[in-house]
Structure formats: C-alpha cells, structure tokens
Amino acid sequence: MNPTRATAYGLLALDVIASIVVFNVIGHYRAPMLVQHLLLAPLALPITALFLAIYLIEGYKSRTDMLSVDYTSQQTIALIGAMLVTLLLTFVFIPEGYILQSSRAVISLSFLALIPVTIGYRRLICQMLLQIRGQRSLVFLGNQASCEAFRQETQKMGTHQTIIFSVVSEPSVGPCGPTATTMLRPFHEVLDDVEQHRSAVEAIILRESAHELPPAISRRLVQLYFAGIPTYTLELFHQVYWQKIPIYRLNQTWLFQEGFEIAREPVFDRIKRISDIALSTLGLLFAAPLITLGAIAVWLEDRGPVFFRQTRIGKNYRPFRLVKLRTMRPSGPTGDLYTRPGDSRITHVGRLLRRTRLDELPQLWNVLRGEMSLIGPRAEWDRLVETYEREIPSYHFRHLVKPGITGWAQVNYPYGANLEDTRRKLEYDLYYIRHFSFVLDATIVLKTIHIMLFGKGR
C-alpha cells in the first residue's frame, strides 16, 4: 500500500478507536445509565464530526507538520468546532431517542479529552515519519537553470530533505548554479541508483521541457512509476507538496486546462453567493458590538475618521469601495504604498485591530453588497493592481473570482510588502481558483480562526 495512504488509514483507525474508548470511559463515570453496554452505533455522529474537522486541517496527511505549535492550535480549534457541531445536531436537529441526548457533559468532556489524545499519537507518528523521510531523497531532473531555481525554492519553503539534482545530457554536468556547490549528475546514473535503492527515494520530479526525454529513459521512468516510486512534473509537485501554482507555468492558455469549477460552473458561484449573503448577514449582526467598540476606540485615539475607504479591484476588474476600521494615520499622496513592519503610521488602537483582524469586520458589508466574498484572493488597491498587471505575467487570472476577506494566500503567506511577495501570494491565489471547493473554503475558515486567536494578522 502507498505509504501516504497507509498513514492516513492508520490515523483514521486510531481516531475511531480513541473516540470509542474515550466516549465509553467518560460515559461510564459521568452517566452510568447511559453506558450500560458498549457504545458503538451512537458514536457515528461524533466520530464523523471529528473526522471532518481533522480532515479540514490536513490531519491525515503524512506531510503535515504535526509537531508545530500552529498545528496543535489548529487541531484544538477543529475539535472544539466538531464538539459544537455535534451538540447542535444532537439537541436541535436529531429527534428524541438518540442516546447521547441524555448527557451534554459526556459529549463535551469526550471531545475535550480527545484533543490531547489525538494530538499525542499524531506527534509520535510524525516524529517517526520525519526520521524515515530524512533518510529518503527527492530526485530532480532539469537543466542547470531550473536546478538552481528549484534549490532556491526548496530553501524558501523549508524543505530539508536531500535533493539529488540531475540532467539528461552529460555536457551539462557540473555545479548547480554559479555559486552553488551541489553537483548535477547524469540522469541515467541516478536511475541506476534509484533502481537499486528504491526505498531511499521518495519521489522523482521532472521539470517540464519542450525537449522529449530519450525513449530509454522514458521507459525506465515508467517502470519505476509502476514499481511504486511517485513521479511528478514540477508543476504537479508544487500543487501536491506546497499547494500552490508555480508562476513559471502561467500562459494565456492556462485558464483552459482542467479545473476552474468556479469560473466554468455558475451553480458553484450561485451557491457561494447564497452562503455569502446568509453568513455576512449573521456576521454583521453578531459583529455589530465589536465594530461599534472598535469605532469608538479609533475615534477616541485621534478624533479622526472611524472608517477607512479605498478603491479596490473586484471580479472581472470591477472597482468598488472597500470599507475597514481605520488603523493608520492619514498619509499624503507620496506615502508608502505598502504597510511595513513597525510602520509609524499605524496607531496604537490600529495595531490591536490588525493583530486580531477586527479591522476587517466592516468588509462584511462589501460581501453583503456582492462586491466581495467571504473567501477569495485579497482585494488589492487599484493603484497597486496597475503595477502588478505590468510586472507579473498573467496576474489578471486572479480577477476570475471575487476577492475575499480571507483566502488561501492570506493563511499560507505573510502580508505582502513588495512585488516579490505579490508574486508568491499569486501562486496560492491561483491554486485556490483552480482547486476551489467548499472543503477548501472550510479549511481556510479554520486556519483564519487560528490566525485571529493567535494575533498573526497584519
């Protein structure tokens, strides 16, 4: 079985077993009349809720860093969300007679106990996987330029695995880049090593090229693929491992490849719009006290305008006026176009609003008006868009969808303060556009809650 699937199935089995054990133990002590016999079938609901919550934060992927503090907080948030969903369904939507309706404490305490339990064995498994992966290499096939570019990208993405760089033709063999010490090896020699030591290689990565591979090498790659060694194009590797679309692959025909459900299927857009209307209405009702308090704090600090309005570019290039709580002192026309770390223009109240992202709440009004969505690419200032359109090829693809209050780029990459940051965030935006799903939206919501709670916004 594929090691990735084996890990996912193993974690799922552990989650099911842990849920059964925890619910029965807590039920035995908190509600003895409830657990006169082993609880199994009634646990289908909480186990399903737990599975979906952990699935949304990629808790079944072997490449997820389950040792990080960020992951721990995300799983904690996810399981609390699963608990609330289970309580809602149990006591509001399910007819009387469901056995778990006899004790809210059993449901609540069981989910709270499952937080350290499920995180605990995930950390142990992650440590074992890291030890195994540390002994397995990635094989990259390209030319000298693409080899150096991939080496730099792996450093930026924090990939610590050993990478074997190789080329098809002998004359190109040499150092990987003008200042690098990593050597390029002939690909046929690398394939010989891979065939002899298959367990030492995690995947083979092929840089897309207009030149076809020699037939003999193509046949050997096919044989290795069927022998169980994953082989990716570089574009697919970006999507599978790093969940972004590499800029170098963009061209004027990129839009017409498979995917893009949100651009091609109006039904997705309609469902998303209905959910935006419902959730933004509820959001405005619940957020009204916070917006009011924030507005009062902004006004008390410098007696200036409460709201900040700026022209942003929306779907299909339509401009609109975005509204947020003001967090900066007004600057003249020559002010910096970007917000920098420690920017002196940010007010004391503004720093708090930015850390908690409470300054974003008035944008719910833009969502209700149909100018934005709850989830999508960041709404960019029209002055910056003009520059990006000139400097970044195919930047216009991000205008296929409505901008969002939060999005895939916002939860995966820090605030952009220059053109290079914008290029890298575009890779995540394009991944979202191509792989849109309501599951991905739910994942973004959980990650956004984590960012808000731990003050990682800017």
C-alpha positions in Angstrom: 0.0 0.0 0.0 1.1 3.6 -0.7 2.8 4.9 2.5 0.8 8.1 2.4 -2.5 6.2 2.3 -1.2 3.8 4.9 -0.5 6.7 7.2 -4.0 8.2 6.6 -5.8 5.0 7.2 -3.7 4.3 10.3 -4.5 7.7 11.8 -8.2 7.3 10.9 -8.3 3.9 12.7 -6.6 5.4 15.7 -9.2 8.3 15.8 -12.1 5.8 15.7 -10.6 3.6 18.4 -9.7 6.6 20.6 -13.2 8.0 20.2 -14.9 4.8 21.2 -12.6 4.4 24.2 -12.9 8.0 25.4 -16.7 8.3 25.0 -17.3 5.0 26.8 -14.9 5.7 29.7 -16.3 9.2 30.3 -19.8 7.9 29.8 -19.2 5.2 32.4 -18.2 7.8 35.0 -20.5 10.7 34.1 -23.6 8.9 33.1 -23.6 5.2 34.1 -27.2 4.7 33.0 -26.1 5.9 29.5 -23.3 3.3 29.2 -24.8 0.1 30.4 -23.4 -1.6 27.2 -20.6 -0.6 24.9 -21.4 2.5 22.9 -20.8 1.9 19.2 -23.5 2.9 16.7 -24.5 6.1 18.5 -20.9 7.3 18.2 -21.2 7.5 14.4 -22.1 11.2 14.6 -19.3 12.5 16.9 -16.7 10.3 15.0 -17.8 11.7 11.7 -17.6 15.3 13.0 -14.2 14.6 14.4 -13.0 13.1 11.1 -14.3 16.0 9.1 -12.7 18.5 11.4 -9.3 16.9 11.4 -9.5 16.3 7.6 -10.0 20.0 7.0 -6.7 20.9 8.8 -4.9 18.1 6.8 -4.5 16.0 9.9 -4.4 12.8 7.8 -1.6 13.9 5.5 1.8 12.5 6.2 3.5 15.7 5.1 1.7 17.9 7.6 4.0 19.2 10.3 2.1 17.8 13.3 4.9 18.8 15.7 4.4 22.5 15.3 2.6 24.8 17.7 0.4 26.0 14.8 -0.9 22.5 14.1 -1.6 21.9 17.8 -3.7 25.1 18.0 -5.5 24.3 14.7 -6.5 20.8 15.8 -7.7 22.2 19.1 -9.9 24.7 17.3 -11.1 22.0 14.9 -12.1 19.6 17.7 -13.9 22.3 19.6 -15.7 23.1 16.3 -16.6 19.4 16.0 -17.9 19.4 19.5 -20.2 22.4 18.9 -21.5 20.8 15.7 -22.2 17.5 17.5 -24.0 19.3 20.3 -26.1 21.3 17.8 -27.1 18.3 15.7 -27.8 16.2 18.8 -30.0 18.6 20.7 -31.6 20.7 17.8 -31.9 18.5 14.7 -32.0 14.9 15.8 -35.4 13.6 17.1 -35.7 12.4 20.7 -34.5 9.0 21.4 -30.8 9.4 20.5 -28.9 8.0 23.4 -26.3 10.8 23.6 -29.1 13.3 24.3 -29.1 12.2 27.9 -25.8 14.0 28.7 -24.3 17.1 27.2 -21.3 16.6 29.6 -20.4 13.3 28.0 -20.2 14.9 24.6 -18.3 18.0 25.7 -15.8 16.2 28.0 -15.1 13.5 25.5 -14.2 15.9 22.8 -12.0 17.9 25.2 -10.3 14.7 26.2 -9.8 13.7 22.6 -7.8 16.9 21.9 -4.6 15.9 23.8 -5.1 12.2 22.9 -5.3 12.7 19.1 -2.6 15.3 19.1 -0.3 13.0 21.2 -0.2 10.0 18.9 0.0 12.3 15.8 3.2 13.8 17.2 4.7 10.3 17.8 3.8 9.2 14.3 5.1 12.5 12.8 8.4 12.0 14.6 8.7 8.5 13.1 7.8 9.7 9.6 10.4 12.5 9.8 13.1 10.1 10.7 12.1 7.9 7.7 11.8 10.8 5.4 15.1 12.3 6.5 16.7 9.1 5.0 14.8 9.4 1.7 15.8 11.8 -1.1 14.0 13.7 -3.8 15.4 13.3 -7.4 15.1 16.4 -9.6 15.6 16.3 -13.3 16.1 19.5 -15.2 18.7 21.8 -16.7 21.2 23.9 -14.8 18.9 27.0 -14.5 15.9 25.0 -13.3 18.1 23.1 -10.9 19.2 26.3 -9.2 15.7 27.7 -9.2 14.3 24.5 -7.5 17.1 24.5 -4.9 16.2 28.1 -4.0 12.5 27.3 -3.8 13.0 24.4 -1.5 15.0 26.6 0.8 12.2 29.2 0.8 9.6 26.5 1.5 11.6 25.0 4.3 12.2 21.6 2.6 15.0 19.9 4.5 15.2 16.6 2.5 18.3 15.7 0.5 17.8 16.5 -3.2 19.7 14.8 -6.0 20.0 17.1 -9.0 20.4 15.5 -12.4 20.4 16.3 -16.1 19.8 14.2 -19.1 22.9 15.2 -21.1 26.4 14.7 -19.9 27.8 18.1 -21.0 25.6 19.9 -18.5 27.1 18.1 -15.5 28.7 20.5 -13.1 27.9 22.7 -10.1 24.2 23.7 -9.7 24.4 27.4 -10.3 27.4 29.8 -10.5 27.9 29.9 -6.7 26.4 26.6 -5.6 28.4 23.5 -4.6 25.6 21.0 -5.3 26.6 18.8 -8.2 24.5 17.8 -11.2 24.6 14.1 -12.0 23.8 12.3 -15.3 20.2 11.1 -15.0 20.9 7.6 -16.3 23.4 7.1 -13.3 20.8 8.4 -10.9 18.2 6.0 -12.3 20.7 3.1 -11.7 20.9 4.1 -8.0 17.2 4.5 -7.7 16.5 1.0 -9.1 19.0 -0.5 -6.6 17.8 1.5 -3.6 14.1 2.3 -4.2 13.3 2.7 -0.5 15.8 5.6 -0.3 13.8 7.7 -2.8 10.6 9.5 -2.0 9.8 10.9 -5.5 11.2 11.9 -8.8 10.4 15.4 -10.1 10.6 16.3 -13.8 11.0 19.9 -15.0 8.6 20.4 -17.9 10.6 21.0 -21.1 9.9 21.3 -24.8 12.5 18.6 -25.4 11.3 15.0 -25.1 13.2 12.5 -22.9 15.2 9.8 -24.7 13.0 6.7 -25.2 15.3 4.5 -23.0 15.0 6.9 -20.0 11.2 7.3 -20.5 10.8 3.5 -20.4 12.8 3.3 -17.2 10.8 6.1 -15.6 7.6 4.2 -16.4 9.0 1.0 -14.9 9.9 2.9 -11.7 6.5 4.5 -11.5 4.8 1.1 -11.7 7.2 -0.1 -9.1 5.8 2.4 -6.7 8.1 5.5 -6.9 5.9 8.6 -7.3 6.9 10.8 -10.3 5.7 14.4 -10.6 6.0 17.1 -13.1 7.4 20.2 -11.3 4.0 21.9 -11.6 2.3 19.0 -10.0 4.9 18.8 -7.3 4.2 22.4 -6.4 0.5 21.6 -6.1 0.7 18.3 -4.2 3.5 19.3 -1.8 3.2 23.0 -1.4 -0.4 23.6 -2.6 0.3 26.5 -5.0 0.6 27.0 -8.7 4.2 28.0 -9.9 4.3 31.3 -11.7 6.6 30.0 -14.4 3.8 27.7 -15.8 1.4 30.6 -16.4 0.5 31.5 -20.0 -2.5 32.7 -21.9 -3.9 29.2 -22.3 -3.5 28.2 -18.6 -7.2 29.1 -17.9 -8.4 26.4 -20.3 -6.8 23.5 -18.5 -8.9 21.2 -16.3 -10.2 22.7 -13.1 -11.6 26.2 -12.6 -15.1 25.0 -11.5 -15.9 28.3 -10.1 -15.2 30.0 -13.4 -17.0 27.4 -15.5 -19.9 26.3 -13.4 -22.3 29.1 -12.5 -24.0 26.8 -9.9 -20.9 27.0 -7.7 -21.0 30.8 -7.9 -24.7 30.9 -7.0 -24.3 28.5 -4.0 -21.3 30.6 -2.8 -23.3 33.8 -3.2 -26.2 32.4 -1.2 -23.9 31.3 1.6 -22.1 34.7 1.5 -25.5 36.6 1.9 -26.5 34.4 4.8 -23.2 34.4 6.7 -22.4 38.0 6.1 -25.9 39.0 7.5 -25.4 36.9 10.6 -21.8 38.1 10.8 -22.9 41.8 10.8 -25.5 41.1 13.5 -23.0 39.4 15.8 -20.1 41.7 14.9 -22.0 45.0 15.4 -21.0 45.4 19.0 -17.3 44.7 18.2 -17.4 47.1 15.2 -19.0 49.8 17.4 -16.4 49.4 20.2 -13.6 49.4 17.6 -15.0 52.5 16.0 -15.2 54.3 19.4 -11.6 53.3 20.2 -10.4 54.6 16.8 -12.2 57.9 17.3 -11.0 58.4 20.9 -7.4 58.0 19.9 -7.1 60.8 17.4 -10.6 62.1 16.8 -10.1 61.2 13.1 -12.4 59.3 10.7 -13.6 56.0 12.0 -13.7 54.1 8.7 -11.1 53.7 6.0 -12.4 53.5 2.4 -10.3 52.7 -0.6 -10.9 51.7 -4.2 -10.1 48.1 -4.8 -10.4 45.9 -7.9 -13.0 43.1 -7.8 -14.2 40.3 -10.1 -13.9 41.0 -13.8 -11.9 44.2 -13.0 -14.9 45.9 -11.4 -13.7 48.6 -9.0 -15.5 49.0 -5.6 -15.0 51.0 -2.4 -13.7 48.7 0.4 -14.5 49.7 4.0 -12.5 48.8 7.1 -11.9 50.2 10.5 -9.1 52.8 10.2 -5.8 51.6 11.7 -3.4 54.2 10.3 -2.9 57.9 10.4 -3.8 59.5 7.1 -0.8 59.9 4.8 -0.3 62.2 1.9 -0.2 61.2 -1.8 3.5 60.4 -1.5 3.1 58.0 1.4 4.4 54.4 1.1 2.1 52.2 -0.9 2.9 49.2 1.4 2.5 48.8 5.2 5.8 47.9 6.7 6.7 46.0 9.9 6.6 48.6 12.7 5.1 51.2 10.4 4.9 54.5 12.3 1.6 55.4 10.6 -0.2 52.6 12.4 -2.0 53.8 15.5 -1.9 52.1 18.9 -5.5 51.0 18.5 -4.8 50.1 14.9 -2.1 47.6 16.0 -4.6 45.8 18.2 -7.2 45.8 15.5 -4.7 44.4 12.9 -3.4 41.7 15.2 -6.9 40.4 15.9 -8.1 41.3 12.3 -11.1 43.1 13.8 -10.5 45.9 11.4 -11.6 43.5 8.6 -15.2 43.1 10.0 -16.8 46.1 8.2 -15.9 44.3 4.9 -18.9 42.1 5.7 -20.9 45.0 4.2 -19.0 44.6 1.0 -19.8 40.9 1.0 -23.5 41.6 1.5 -23.4 44.0 -1.4 -21.9 41.4 -3.6 -18.6 43.2 -4.2 -16.6 40.6 -2.2 -17.0 37.1 -1.0 -16.1 35.8 2.5 -13.3 33.7 1.0 -11.2 34.6 -2.1 -8.0 36.4 -3.1 -7.1 39.6 -1.3 -8.8 42.7 -2.7 -5.9 44.8 -4.0 -5.7 48.6 -4.3 -6.3 49.9 -7.8 -3.0 51.8 -7.8 -1.1 48.6 -7.0 -3.1 46.5 -9.5 -1.8 48.7 -12.3 1.8 47.9 -11.4 1.2 44.2 -10.8 -0.5 43.9 -14.3 2.6 45.4 -15.9 5.2 43.4 -13.9 3.6 40.0 -13.3 2.6 37.8 -16.2 -1.0 36.6 -16.1 -1.7 38.5 -12.9 -5.2 39.1 -14.3 -6.2 35.5 -13.7 -6.9 36.3 -10.0 -9.8 38.5 -11.1 -11.7 35.4 -12.2 -13.3 35.3 -8.8 -14.5 37.8 -6.2 -11.9 39.0 -3.7 -12.4 37.7 -0.1 -12.0 38.9 3.5 -9.7 35.9 3.9 -8.2 33.4 1.5 -5.7 30.6 0.7 -2.9 33.1 0.2 -3.7 35.0 3.4 -3.5 31.9 5.6 -0.4 30.5 3.9 1.8 33.5 3.3 2.5 36.6 5.4 1.4 40.1 4.4 3.0 41.1 1.1 5.2 44.2 1.2 6.8 44.2 -2.2 6.5 42.8 -5.8 8.2 39.5 -5.0 5.8 38.8 -2.1 2.9 39.6 -4.5 4.3 37.0 -7.0 4.4 34.4 -4.3 1.0 35.1 -2.9 -0.4 34.9 -6.5 0.8 31.3 -6.6 -1.5 30.5 -3.7 -4.4 32.5 -5.1 -4.2 30.6 -8.4 -4.2 27.3 -6.5 -7.4 28.4 -4.8 -9.0 29.4 -8.1 -8.1 26.2 -9.8 -8.9 23.8 -6.9 -11.9 25.7 -5.4 -14.2 23.6 -3.3 -16.3 24.1 -0.2 -14.0 21.8 1.7 -11.1 24.1 0.8 -13.2 27.1 2.0 -13.9 25.3 5.3 -10.1 24.7 5.7 -9.4 28.4 5.2 -12.1 29.3 7.8 -10.4 27.1 10.4 -6.9 28.5 9.6 -8.3 32.0 9.7 -9.7 31.4 13.2 -6.3 30.2 14.3 -4.6 33.3 12.9 -7.2 35.6 14.6 -6.8 33.9 18.0 -3.1 34.0 18.0 -2.7 37.5 16.6 -0.9 36.7 13.4 -2.7 39.2 11.2 -1.3 42.5 10.0 
